[in-house]
Amino acid sequence: MLNRQTKAAVAGLAASAAALIAAPPAHAAPAGAPPAEPSASRLVLAWTYEDGSDGSKVTLRCHPSGGSHPERSEACDALTEAGGHFEMLRSTGEPCTMQYRPVEVTATGHWFKRPVDYRETFGNLCTAKVETDRVFDF
């Protein structure tokens, strides 16, 4: 079984390779053309306890930031730093209790034009928040 850091490294390499292969050549917009619409990112983030007893769901838009996430600017900053790859989100290093109450986090939608379908299970909600740079802190 791959650990979180190995998964992040593999995801980063795969994304870099895919971007290089799929990247179209850069061209300037024709004179007089309207400015390109920003490629906003639109995501639905959720967490649920494995036993189904509780959960929460928010929306998050980035560039510009918006949605129902209570810390949308910080969450967008963290995702931007990770290139939109949830597996690459850094840990805040904050301590959590060793309580075992598994929680699953999910993210679906688009990071710019790239589809996102992320799912990971953590030992408890605190760990899920801390290990995802508080993106799932809602």
N, C-alpha and C positions, 0 to 999 in steps of 0.2 A: 504494500500500500504506500502511495506517495504521500509525503508530508506536505504541509501548506507551502513551505518555501520551494520545494521541488516543483509543485504544481504551478506556482507563480513563475518560476524560471521557464518552464515548458510553455506556459501560456504566452509569456513575453516573447520568446523566440518564435513561436508559431505566428503570433500577431505581426511581428516585424517582417517575417518572411512573406506572409500574405500581403502585407502592405506594399512591399517591394514588387511583388509579382503583379498585383492588381492596380497599382497606381498609374493613372493615365498621365500622359505628358502634360506639363503645365503650359497653359496658354493665357495670354492676356485677354481680358474682356474687350470686345470691340468698342471703339469710341462711341459715346452716346448711349451705351447700353446701361440699363438700370443696375445699381449695385446688387450683387448677389445677396439673397436672403440668408441670414445666418443659419447655419445648420444646428439648430437647437437640439439638445438632447432631452428626451422625454422618457422617464422611467417610473415604474411602479415598484416600490420597495415594500417588503412585508417581512414580518417575523411571526412565527407561531410555535408554541410549545409542542413538543413531539406528541404529547398525550391529547392535544387538541383543546386544552382547557382555556387558553387565552391567546391573544395575538393582537397585532396592529398593522395597519397598512397606510402608506402615504404616497403622494406623488412628488416627483422631483424633476424640475426642469433646470438645465444648466445652459449658460451662454445665450441669454441672460438667465440668472437664477430665478426660480419661482416654484410654485407648487405648494403642497400642504406640509412639507417637511419642516419641522420647527427650526432647524439650523441649516437651511438650504444653502446659504453661501459657503459655510464651512464644509458641508458635504460635497458641494460642487468643486471646491478647491482640492479636497482630498482625492476625488475621482479624476480631476484634471491631472494632478500629480502622478496618479497611477495609470494615466493614459486610458481611463475608462474601463480598465480591467480590474474587476472586484478582487480577483486572486492576488493582485499586486498591491492592494491597500496595506498600508503599514500599520503596525501595532502601536498604540499609544504608550504601552508599557505600564499602564495603571494596574494595580493589584485587584484581583477578584477572589471571592471566596471559592472554596473547593466544592460547593454545593453542586450536585449532579442533577440537573433538570434540563435535558436536551432541548435545544431550540433550533428550528430551521429558519434560515434567512433566504429570501429570494429577491431577485431583481429581474424585471422584464421590461422590454421596450427597446429604445435605440440610444446609443451613444454616438452622436452625430449620425452618420448613415449606417453604422455597424449595428446589427441586431444584438441584443443582450438577453441572455437566458442563463442567469446565475443562480445556483442553489448550493448551500453549504450548511452543515449541521455542526453546532458548537455544544460544548458541555453545559453551558448555561447562558442566560441572556447577557450578563456582564461580560463574559468572554467574547460573545458575538459582537458586542459594541466595541470593546477594546481592540480586538483583532482586526476590525474593519475601519479603524481610524474614526470611530463613532458615526459612520455613515448610517448604521442601523440603530442609532440612539433616538428613538421616538416612541 
